[in-house]
Amino acid sequence: MNRTYLNAGRPLLTLALVAALGAGLAACESPEQRRYANLSEDNSTCATFGAGQGSRDYTDCMLKQQSRRDSEKLNALERQRISTQNSKDSLEMVRKMQCDREAKKDREAGRRPRDCH
């Protein structure tokens, strides 16, 4: 194979490796490290909006960033709760369908059908 062709994929491979390592290391952050990273990110966001540190606009911006993060967490928890409930409902529906199927077989065989309620 041509050496140029092999080297062409190297930057992409390097980028993928860095992304994978970054994701793995992010999972190892302590709560304090995550808090510091959030604070740093919020500070940068507010500075980008032109809010000078110590000003009323800066304080309002920082509060909005925290509120946004809290809302995202609550929304994620709500989506997880809904997903869990949907899974439980689906399992119950499958159980009921299987029971109904077995009850039908019982009736067809002349046996007393099971109670599926």
Buried (B, 14 or more C-beta within 10 A) or exposed (E): EEEEEEEEEEEEEEEEEEEEEEEEEEEEEEEEEEEEEEEEEBBEBBEEEEBEEEEEEBEEBBEBBEEEEEEEEEEEEEEEEEEEEEEEEEEEEEEEEEBEEEBEEEEEEEEEBEEEE
